[in-house]
Amino acid sequence: MATFAADPSVPRTPADKITAALVDPGFGRYFVDHMARAVWTPEAGWHDHALVATGPIPLHPGLAALQYGQEIFEGLKAFRHADGSVWLFRPEMNAARFARSAERMQMPPLPIPDFLDSVTRLVELNLDWVPSAPDQSLYLRPFMFGSETLIGVRASNEYTYVCLGMPVMPFYPDPLKLWVSPHYARSMVGGTGDAKCGGNYGASMIAENEAHAQGCGQVLWLDSATRSWVEESGTMNFLVVTADGELVTPALNGQILAGITRDSLLTIAAAHGLRAVERPLGFAELCAGIESGVITEALACGTAAVVSPVIGIKTPDLELVVGDGTPGTKTRELRAHLTGIQFGTEPDLHGWLHRVG
Ligand SMILES: *Cc1c(COP(=O)(O)O)cnc(C)c1O
């Protein structure tokens, strides 16, 4: 395994400046002092692992990622507990998914130990940047892109890996109404829906703006072929709670991103009297269930917002209110439980936390 060694010349932000930044860190307003970086070439494989100063990197404008979109990313968080210790949440899951996304995009996977070393050392070296205010955290954004100057279409022969770190605000998600677009889809059979690649996001902006124009916070994505199966919500996974005690989410089918928050909620469901069920979820079944009261709650989940309550569904022909139109009880319990594990106030029964400082 290669280690990410710190460049000793990286300028350090003085403690008083960090304290001032942490008063209102926003989401991506401030970056920690170091970023991880490594480069891949066919001759040398992954090399030049280092923690260098966060800042611009010189790149040729003809680079492959800008021309043909070979880019993948991850998102994970480090949390400070009341005793001052700092922990990463399930980073090995992000490392494995990053490798799977790379495979799909014909990029050389960053070895899992290298990924884990990059995020661990980045946090270790920038512990002062990990907020201690309630519900704030340090967000990590590992990403990789084809960095060869390349105008002919083929897989790049050079890749650059970077991981950025930034303190982030507590994210108290507004209850969401979801828009079912009659026009757009996020992914298709044989496509890249289960890879975390930048292009998926570029392609989804138009539907997201359509949702906003409809007074909805996010999109509810249906399958592109038949528009009859529920897939995801915006950049989050989608789940429902049923009156007979199930937590149902669409089964991973190649078009759905395998969220780590999704997996975590399915795992802790039993502690809340819920049976976790992964199966195809029909859109007609969803609508009928909301109308009849068989479906009592709906929620969306992902690393940034953790759990967002879903209180309504809107299509061009109908508008449905989930439950009584306010965040559901199980939704609130699941969110409190998962954030409790992350911040060290609930027991970590599954070994999800990795101490870094
Ligand atoms: C990242 C992402 C998610 C959520 O994954 P987490 O690992 O829970 O953060 C869900 N759907 C899409 C499309 C995503 O890109």
The ligand as an ORCA input file, in Angstrom:
! r2SCAN-3c Opt
* xyz 0 1
  C     -24.534      9.443     -3.510
  C     -25.882      9.067     -3.972
  C     -26.843      8.504     -3.108
  C     -26.635      8.358     -1.627
  O     -25.547      7.576     -1.273
  P     -24.928      7.667      0.184
  O     -23.825      6.679      0.162
  O     -25.998      7.322      1.140
  O     -24.469      9.081      0.366
  C     -28.062      8.104     -3.647
  N     -28.336      8.267     -4.950
  C     -27.452      8.821     -5.801
  C     -27.822      8.966     -7.224
  C     -26.200      9.245     -5.342
  O     -25.330      9.795     -6.177
*
